[in-house]
Amino acid sequence: MLMTSITTIVIGQDLINYFELESKYPKLATYIHFQLKLRKYYLMFYIAYFYLMFLILICVNIFMFSIDFIFYLWI
């Protein structure tokens, strides 16, 4: 879901730039600028959240692989 969100944000920015929506619709330009600014923060949040989840999953995998070894040494 995170990768889908990141992809849609990047594609949405490219579409706004490709179709030049700011110049075609000057009344909506302030709204478009606001949305672009929000999308930048959303993108940073989603990327940070993705790396955090990735690190947590790596730690959980290391723990699950090593738990049998730890219990074997303990017994």
VMD Tcl script that builds the backbone (N, CA, C; Angstrom):
set m [mol new atoms 225]
animate dup $m
set s [atomselect $m all]
$s set {name element resname resid chain x y z} {
  {N N MET 1 A 0.821 -1.188 0.000}
  {CA C MET 1 A 0.000 0.000 0.000}
  {C C MET 1 A 0.870 1.259 0.000}
  {N N LEU 2 A 1.987 1.186 0.704}
  {CA C LEU 2 A 2.883 2.343 0.724}
  {C C LEU 2 A 3.478 2.604 -0.652}
  {N N MET 3 A 3.873 1.552 -1.327}
  {CA C MET 3 A 4.461 1.726 -2.656}
  {C C MET 3 A 3.426 2.279 -3.637}
  {N N THR 4 A 2.173 1.870 -3.503}
  {CA C THR 4 A 1.110 2.400 -4.352}
  {C C THR 4 A 0.909 3.887 -4.091}
  {N N SER 5 A 0.922 4.282 -2.828}
  {CA C SER 5 A 0.757 5.694 -2.484}
  {C C SER 5 A 1.916 6.534 -3.021}
  {N N ILE 6 A 3.126 6.036 -2.862}
  {CA C ILE 6 A 4.292 6.753 -3.359}
  {C C ILE 6 A 4.227 6.885 -4.876}
  {N N THR 7 A 3.840 5.815 -5.548}
  {CA C THR 7 A 3.757 5.829 -7.009}
  {C C THR 7 A 2.693 6.803 -7.499}
  {N N THR 8 A 1.530 6.812 -6.871}
  {CA C THR 8 A 0.473 7.720 -7.310}
  {C C THR 8 A 0.844 9.181 -7.072}
  {N N ILE 9 A 1.568 9.462 -5.997}
  {CA C ILE 9 A 2.003 10.839 -5.750}
  {C C ILE 9 A 2.968 11.289 -6.834}
  {N N VAL 10 A 3.927 10.436 -7.168}
  {CA C VAL 10 A 4.920 10.802 -8.185}
  {C C VAL 10 A 4.263 10.937 -9.556}
  {N N ILE 11 A 3.385 10.018 -9.904}
  {CA C ILE 11 A 2.701 10.092 -11.198}
  {C C ILE 11 A 1.787 11.314 -11.256}
  {N N GLY 12 A 1.111 11.636 -10.144}
  {CA C GLY 12 A 0.247 12.807 -10.112}
  {C C GLY 12 A 1.021 14.096 -10.349}
  {N N GLN 13 A 2.203 14.197 -9.763}
  {CA C GLN 13 A 3.023 15.385 -9.986}
  {C C GLN 13 A 3.463 15.472 -11.444}
  {N N ASP 14 A 3.832 14.341 -12.014}
  {CA C ASP 14 A 4.234 14.336 -13.423}
  {C C ASP 14 A 3.071 14.718 -14.344}
  {N N LEU 15 A 1.872 14.261 -14.027}
  {CA C LEU 15 A 0.709 14.606 -14.850}
  {C C LEU 15 A 0.381 16.094 -14.772}
  {N N ILE 16 A 0.497 16.673 -13.588}
  {CA C ILE 16 A 0.243 18.113 -13.451}
  {C C ILE 16 A 1.251 18.902 -14.271}
  {N N ASN 17 A 2.501 18.470 -14.238}
  {CA C ASN 17 A 3.526 19.166 -15.021}
  {C C ASN 17 A 3.351 18.921 -16.521}
  {N N TYR 18 A 2.969 17.714 -16.904}
  {CA C TYR 18 A 2.834 17.379 -18.322}
  {C C TYR 18 A 1.686 18.154 -18.970}
  {N N PHE 19 A 0.553 18.202 -18.310}
  {CA C PHE 19 A -0.606 18.884 -18.881}
  {C C PHE 19 A -0.620 20.384 -18.589}
  {N N GLU 20 A 0.370 20.883 -17.854}
  {CA C GLU 20 A 0.509 22.310 -17.534}
  {C C GLU 20 A -0.808 22.871 -16.989}
  {N N LEU 21 A -1.316 22.224 -15.959}
  {CA C LEU 21 A -2.613 22.612 -15.409}
  {C C LEU 21 A -2.585 23.983 -14.765}
  {N N GLU 22 A -1.419 24.407 -14.261}
  {CA C GLU 22 A -1.345 25.716 -13.612}
  {C C GLU 22 A -1.556 26.848 -14.613}
  {N N SER 23 A -1.054 26.673 -15.821}
  {CA C SER 23 A -1.228 27.732 -16.822}
  {C C SER 23 A -2.591 27.641 -17.513}
  {N N LYS 24 A -3.148 26.450 -17.623}
  {CA C LYS 24 A -4.447 26.302 -18.273}
  {C C LYS 24 A -5.586 26.759 -17.375}
  {N N TYR 25 A -5.434 26.565 -16.077}
  {CA C TYR 25 A -6.476 26.933 -15.118}
  {C C TYR 25 A -5.883 27.859 -14.055}
  {N N PRO 26 A -5.772 29.142 -14.362}
  {CA C PRO 26 A -5.131 30.066 -13.417}
  {C C PRO 26 A -5.926 30.250 -12.117}
  {N N LYS 27 A -7.241 30.064 -12.159}
  {CA C LYS 27 A -8.036 30.201 -10.928}
  {C C LYS 27 A -7.740 29.066 -9.953}
  {N N LEU 28 A -7.363 27.919 -10.482}
  {CA C LEU 28 A -7.046 26.774 -9.629}
  {C C LEU 28 A -5.562 26.694 -9.293}
  {N N ALA 29 A -4.780 27.657 -9.720}
  {CA C ALA 29 A -3.326 27.586 -9.521}
  {C C ALA 29 A -2.955 27.576 -8.048}
  {N N THR 30 A -3.658 28.362 -7.228}
  {CA C THR 30 A -3.325 28.365 -5.796}
  {C C THR 30 A -3.648 27.011 -5.170}
  {N N TYR 31 A -4.758 26.428 -5.570}
  {CA C TYR 31 A -5.120 25.096 -5.070}
  {C C TYR 31 A -4.103 24.054 -5.536}
  {N N ILE 32 A -3.661 24.150 -6.771}
  {CA C ILE 32 A -2.674 23.204 -7.302}
  {C C ILE 32 A -1.352 23.358 -6.567}
  {N N HIS 33 A -0.927 24.591 -6.301}
  {CA C HIS 33 A 0.311 24.807 -5.547}
  {C C HIS 33 A 0.200 24.235 -4.135}
  {N N PHE 34 A -0.965 24.444 -3.511}
  {CA C PHE 34 A -1.190 23.898 -2.176}
  {C C PHE 34 A -1.131 22.377 -2.190}
  {N N GLN 35 A -1.760 21.760 -3.177}
  {CA C GLN 35 A -1.744 20.309 -3.298}
  {C C GLN 35 A -0.331 19.786 -3.551}
  {N N LEU 36 A 0.446 20.482 -4.365}
  {CA C LEU 36 A 1.821 20.060 -4.629}
  {C C LEU 36 A 2.673 20.134 -3.361}
  {N N LYS 37 A 2.436 21.168 -2.569}
  {CA C LYS 37 A 3.179 21.298 -1.319}
  {C C LYS 37 A 2.802 20.169 -0.357}
  {N N LEU 38 A 1.503 19.866 -0.268}
  {CA C LEU 38 A 1.067 18.763 0.589}
  {C C LEU 38 A 1.604 17.419 0.095}
  {N N ARG 39 A 1.613 17.237 -1.210}
  {CA C ARG 39 A 2.109 15.979 -1.767}
  {C C ARG 39 A 3.583 15.779 -1.470}
  {N N LYS 40 A 4.343 16.877 -1.419}
  {CA C LYS 40 A 5.758 16.767 -1.087}
  {C C LYS 40 A 5.913 16.226 0.337}
  {N N TYR 41 A 5.099 16.737 1.269}
  {CA C TYR 41 A 5.165 16.253 2.644}
  {C C TYR 41 A 4.632 14.826 2.771}
  {N N TYR 42 A 3.571 14.518 2.030}
  {CA C TYR 42 A 3.067 13.144 2.020}
  {C C TYR 42 A 4.136 12.183 1.515}
  {N N LEU 43 A 4.835 12.585 0.471}
  {CA C LEU 43 A 5.876 11.736 -0.105}
  {C C LEU 43 A 6.993 11.494 0.899}
  {N N MET 44 A 7.434 12.534 1.586}
  {CA C MET 44 A 8.477 12.363 2.598}
  {C C MET 44 A 7.995 11.457 3.725}
  {N N PHE 45 A 6.743 11.629 4.152}
  {CA C PHE 45 A 6.197 10.793 5.223}
  {C C PHE 45 A 6.110 9.338 4.794}
  {N N TYR 46 A 5.609 9.074 3.599}
  {CA C TYR 46 A 5.465 7.703 3.133}
  {C C TYR 46 A 6.819 7.021 2.946}
  {N N ILE 47 A 7.807 7.752 2.460}
  {CA C ILE 47 A 9.132 7.157 2.293}
  {C C ILE 47 A 9.749 6.855 3.650}
  {N N ALA 48 A 9.629 7.771 4.610}
  {CA C ALA 48 A 10.149 7.514 5.962}
  {C C ALA 48 A 9.418 6.336 6.603}
  {N N TYR 49 A 8.107 6.274 6.427}
  {CA C TYR 49 A 7.322 5.171 6.985}
  {C C TYR 49 A 7.711 3.848 6.330}
  {N N PHE 50 A 7.982 3.873 5.029}
  {CA C PHE 50 A 8.399 2.664 4.320}
  {C C PHE 50 A 9.719 2.141 4.877}
  {N N TYR 51 A 10.703 3.030 5.056}
  {CA C TYR 51 A 11.984 2.592 5.596}
  {C C TYR 51 A 11.858 2.110 7.036}
  {N N LEU 52 A 11.019 2.755 7.828}
  {CA C LEU 52 A 10.796 2.314 9.196}
  {C C LEU 52 A 10.189 0.914 9.230}
  {N N MET 53 A 9.183 0.681 8.410}
  {CA C MET 53 A 8.558 -0.650 8.358}
  {C C MET 53 A 9.554 -1.690 7.846}
  {N N PHE 54 A 10.379 -1.306 6.890}
  {CA C PHE 54 A 11.384 -2.213 6.351}
  {C C PHE 54 A 12.379 -2.614 7.441}
  {N N LEU 55 A 12.840 -1.658 8.225}
  {CA C LEU 55 A 13.772 -1.960 9.310}
  {C C LEU 55 A 13.123 -2.810 10.404}
  {N N ILE 56 A 11.874 -2.520 10.719}
  {CA C ILE 56 A 11.171 -3.322 11.723}
  {C C ILE 56 A 11.014 -4.756 11.240}
  {N N LEU 57 A 10.661 -4.947 9.992}
  {CA C LEU 57 A 10.506 -6.302 9.465}
  {C C LEU 57 A 11.834 -7.057 9.434}
  {N N ILE 58 A 12.924 -6.363 9.135}
  {CA C ILE 58 A 14.238 -7.010 9.172}
  {C C ILE 58 A 14.576 -7.433 10.598}
  {N N CYS 59 A 14.314 -6.562 11.568}
  {CA C CYS 59 A 14.587 -6.910 12.974}
  {C C CYS 59 A 13.739 -8.090 13.431}
  {N N VAL 60 A 12.478 -8.113 13.041}
  {CA C VAL 60 A 11.605 -9.232 13.411}
  {C C VAL 60 A 12.102 -10.520 12.772}
  {N N ASN 61 A 12.532 -10.473 11.518}
  {CA C ASN 61 A 13.057 -11.674 10.870}
  {C C ASN 61 A 14.323 -12.169 11.551}
  {N N ILE 62 A 15.219 -11.274 11.890}
  {CA C ILE 62 A 16.442 -11.672 12.587}
  {C C ILE 62 A 16.089 -12.307 13.930}
  {N N PHE 63 A 15.151 -11.705 14.640}
  {CA C PHE 63 A 14.730 -12.267 15.923}
  {C C PHE 63 A 14.114 -13.646 15.745}
  {N N MET 64 A 13.241 -13.814 14.773}
  {CA C MET 64 A 12.571 -15.101 14.589}
  {C C MET 64 A 13.553 -16.184 14.146}
  {N N PHE 65 A 14.559 -15.838 13.348}
  {CA C PHE 65 A 15.549 -16.830 12.949}
  {C C PHE 65 A 16.491 -17.183 14.082}
  {N N SER 66 A 16.740 -16.251 14.978}
  {CA C SER 66 A 17.696 -16.514 16.044}
  {C C SER 66 A 17.052 -17.043 17.315}
  {N N ILE 67 A 15.743 -17.017 17.437}
  {CA C ILE 67 A 15.099 -17.445 18.673}
  {C C ILE 67 A 15.285 -18.943 18.914}
  {N N ASP 68 A 15.246 -19.748 17.870}
  {CA C ASP 68 A 15.490 -21.176 18.045}
  {C C ASP 68 A 16.917 -21.421 18.521}
  {N N PHE 69 A 17.843 -20.698 17.985}
  {CA C PHE 69 A 19.235 -20.850 18.393}
  {C C PHE 69 A 19.422 -20.433 19.849}
  {N N ILE 70 A 18.770 -19.365 20.269}
  {CA C ILE 70 A 18.893 -18.892 21.653}
  {C C ILE 70 A 18.269 -19.893 22.609}
  {N N PHE 71 A 17.087 -20.416 22.288}
  {CA C PHE 71 A 16.454 -21.402 23.161}
  {C C PHE 71 A 17.233 -22.717 23.179}
  {N N TYR 72 A 17.858 -23.052 22.068}
  {CA C TYR 72 A 18.668 -24.262 22.029}
  {C C TYR 72 A 19.870 -24.126 22.955}
  {N N LEU 73 A 20.508 -22.971 22.993}
  {CA C LEU 73 A 21.641 -22.758 23.884}
  {C C LEU 73 A 21.200 -22.668 25.344}
  {N N TRP 74 A 20.006 -22.182 25.569}
  {CA C TRP 74 A 19.508 -21.994 26.930}
  {C C TRP 74 A 19.157 -23.328 27.582}
  {N N ILE 75 A 18.671 -24.265 26.773}
  {CA C ILE 75 A 18.254 -25.580 27.305}
  {C C ILE 75 A 19.433 -26.466 27.440}
}
mol reanalyze $m
mol bondsrecalc $m
mol representation Tube
mol addrep $m
